[in-house]
Amino acid sequence: MSNNNKKCVNKLSLLGDRILVKKTKVTQKVSGNIILPETAKNDKPYIGEVISAVKQYYPSRESTTLLDMPVKPGDKVLLPVFGGVPVSNELMNDEDKNNEYLLFSINDVFAIVEE
């Protein structure tokens, strides 16, 4: 299985059904005089940018059929707040070390965000 890598990935080859996502911040919109506590704000799904993804994957360990990956680098995806495997900044190129990167299974992705 080969990867679609952006140049920020230095030493990482994805396996299985994994995608590498750059975590982005979502601004909290509140209407009227409603104030949400910090804990409520943090328990919302967030949007991340797909940095790298395998081209094809097996949907289960028992499967013999390869499926095309439904996301590609550059796609914005809706992700759960909890989950993902943090990727060490040492694996990223110097210009990308200030961002937060996580590995997810494609099964963890809630949706592709259309722009």
Secondary structure, DSSP 8 states (H G I E B T S, - for coil): --EEE-TTB-S----TTEEEEEE--------TT----HHHHHTS-EEEEEEEEESEE-SSTT----EE-S--TT-EEEE-SS--EE--GGGB-GGGTTS-EEEEEGGG--EEE--
